[in-house]
Structure formats: C-alpha cells, structure tokens
Amino acid sequence: MLPEAGQLAETRDRWRPFVLLDADGVEIEPVAAFFAELLACDKSAATIRSYGMDLLRW
C-alpha cells in the first residue's frame, strides 16, 4: 500500500480547470505547464482531470 501524497484540485476556472498539488498543498509547476499546453491544444477539462489522476497514481 502506498501513502497518499498530493491531490488534484478543481479550480472552477475555465483556463485552469484543475491543478495538481504536492503533499504540502503547493502547485506542481511542471504539471501546471503541461496542463496549460493541453488546454492550448484544445483538450477538454475531462482530459486534464484524467491525466492529473494518472499522475497521482504514478
């Protein structure tokens, strides 16, 4: 069993629908840049959520 570390937080902001936070509640900047690139490529918020959940599991 792995300890839980971090969380995917919904922001309700159209341009930043989700942010990935570390165990201390600080946004992970490289992931924020990745999410911004996904939005720029016209990916949906659901895709960003899915990738964020994958990153948490990884």
ZADO-1210 file (C-alpha; in nm, 4 decimals, padded with zeros to 6 digits):
<atoms>
<atom x="00.0000" y="00.0000" z="00.0000" code="MET" pos="1"/>
<atom x="00.1313" y="00.3433" z="-00.0957" code="LEU" pos="2"/>
<atom x="00.0765" y="00.6549" z="00.1123" code="PRO" pos="3"/>
<atom x="-00.1420" y="00.9241" z="-00.0384" code="GLU" pos="4"/>
<atom x="00.0577" y="01.2282" z="-00.1409" code="ALA" pos="5"/>
<atom x="-00.0857" y="01.5307" z="-00.3168" code="GLY" pos="6"/>
<atom x="-00.4210" y="01.5934" z="-00.4731" code="GLN" pos="7"/>
<atom x="-00.5898" y="01.7052" z="-00.7892" code="LEU" pos="8"/>
<atom x="-00.7940" y="02.0158" z="-00.7100" code="ALA" pos="9"/>
<atom x="-01.0753" y="02.1559" z="-00.9241" code="GLU" pos="10"/>
<atom x="-01.0484" y="02.5340" z="-00.9600" code="THR" pos="11"/>
<atom x="-01.3732" y="02.6228" z="-01.1437" code="ARG" pos="12"/>
<atom x="-01.1554" y="02.8436" z="-01.3672" code="ASP" pos="13"/>
<atom x="-01.2134" y="02.7811" z="-01.7383" code="ARG" pos="14"/>
<atom x="-00.8452" y="02.8417" z="-01.8186" code="TRP" pos="15"/>
<atom x="-00.7140" y="02.6311" z="-01.5280" code="ARG" pos="16"/>
<atom x="-00.9801" y="02.3719" z="-01.4538" code="PRO" pos="17"/>
<atom x="-00.7525" y="02.1545" z="-01.2370" code="PHE" pos="18"/>
<atom x="-00.4254" y="02.1939" z="-01.0504" code="VAL" pos="19"/>
<atom x="-00.2048" y="01.9181" z="-00.9140" code="LEU" pos="20"/>
<atom x="-00.0845" y="01.9866" z="-00.5609" code="LEU" pos="21"/>
<atom x="00.2001" y="01.8195" z="-00.3755" code="ASP" pos="22"/>
<atom x="00.1711" y="01.6760" z="-00.0234" code="ALA" pos="23"/>
<atom x="00.2199" y="02.0271" z="00.1211" code="ASP" pos="24"/>
<atom x="-00.0605" y="02.1774" z="-00.0902" code="GLY" pos="25"/>
<atom x="00.1764" y="02.3591" z="-00.3280" code="VAL" pos="26"/>
<atom x="00.1016" y="02.3552" z="-00.7000" code="GLU" pos="27"/>
<atom x="00.3475" y="02.1464" z="-00.9039" code="ILE" pos="28"/>
<atom x="00.4697" y="02.3919" z="-01.1681" code="GLU" pos="29"/>
<atom x="00.5858" y="02.1462" z="-01.4394" code="PRO" pos="30"/>
<atom x="00.2423" y="01.9836" z="-01.4287" code="VAL" pos="31"/>
<atom x="00.0766" y="02.3273" z="-01.4482" code="ALA" pos="32"/>
<atom x="00.2740" y="02.3937" z="-01.7678" code="ALA" pos="33"/>
<atom x="00.1714" y="02.0543" z="-01.9056" code="PHE" pos="34"/>
<atom x="-00.1954" y="02.1229" z="-01.8286" code="PHE" pos="35"/>
<atom x="-00.1679" y="02.4667" z="-01.9963" code="ALA" pos="36"/>
<atom x="-00.0253" y="02.3027" z="-02.3072" code="GLU" pos="37"/>
<atom x="-00.3129" y="02.0543" z="-02.3129" code="LEU" pos="38"/>
<atom x="-00.5615" y="02.3429" z="-02.2981" code="LEU" pos="39"/>
<atom x="-00.3757" y="02.5219" z="-02.5774" code="ALA" pos="40"/>
<atom x="-00.4182" y="02.2057" z="-02.7871" code="CYS" pos="41"/>
<atom x="-00.7953" y="02.2257" z="-02.7270" code="ASP" pos="42"/>
<atom x="-00.8142" y="01.9286" z="-02.4893" code="LYS" pos="43"/>
<atom x="-01.1145" y="01.9132" z="-02.2603" code="SER" pos="44"/>
<atom x="-01.1170" y="01.9641" z="-01.8847" code="ALA" pos="45"/>
<atom x="-01.2079" y="01.5948" z="-01.8553" code="ALA" pos="46"/>
<atom x="-00.8825" y="01.5038" z="-02.0331" code="THR" pos="47"/>
<atom x="-00.6841" y="01.7221" z="-01.7957" code="ILE" pos="48"/>
<atom x="-00.8588" y="01.5622" z="-01.4992" code="ARG" pos="49"/>
<atom x="-00.7821" y="01.2162" z="-01.6346" code="SER" pos="50"/>
<atom x="-00.4131" y="01.2977" z="-01.6849" code="TYR" pos="51"/>
<atom x="-00.3975" y="01.4511" z="-01.3378" code="GLY" pos="52"/>
<atom x="-00.5417" y="01.1371" z="-01.1808" code="MET" pos="53"/>
<atom x="-00.2902" y="00.9288" z="-01.3766" code="ASP" pos="54"/>
<atom x="-00.0061" y="01.1428" z="-01.2424" code="LEU" pos="55"/>
<atom x="-00.1291" y="01.0943" z="-00.8867" code="LEU" pos="56"/>
<atom x="-00.1300" y="00.7170" z="-00.9331" code="ARG" pos="57"/>
<atom x="00.2173" y="00.7260" z="-01.0875" code="TRP" pos="58"/>
</atoms>
